[in-house]
């Protein structure tokens, strides 16, 4: 049975999103959508510029959860079970990312915000996640 914990809010900072980062991720995933590296293509299809792939945000969520589990001594006994994100706005090159987690036990609501340095942020994704523990799903 998962431990009972008080609700906890955690924020994690990532970025900035760079062209190099987008190309490296595309190479790793063999996903060469030109919207992730070709400015002319991206603006030609109506985007404001090169956009970061959604898998970049998902990877940062996974890394944040792995770090949380390690800090709590849960590595090997728990893992990221599901992530459900709804993307509402593209992430642009040169933006910094803040991921806010509202944890209740082994579940968290997730809000991802993007902003250029010195600018107000905008929500780019919302969703939820669940941590699974040895012997079954989280409660």
Buried (B, 14 or more C-beta within 10 A) or exposed (E): EBEEEEEEEEEBEBBBBBBEBBBEBBEEEEEEBBBBBBBEBBEEEEBEEBBBBBBBBBBBBBBBBBEBBEEEEBEEEBBBBEBEBEBEBBBBBBBBBBBBBBBEBBBBBBBBBBBEEEEEBEEBBBBBBBBBBEEEEBE
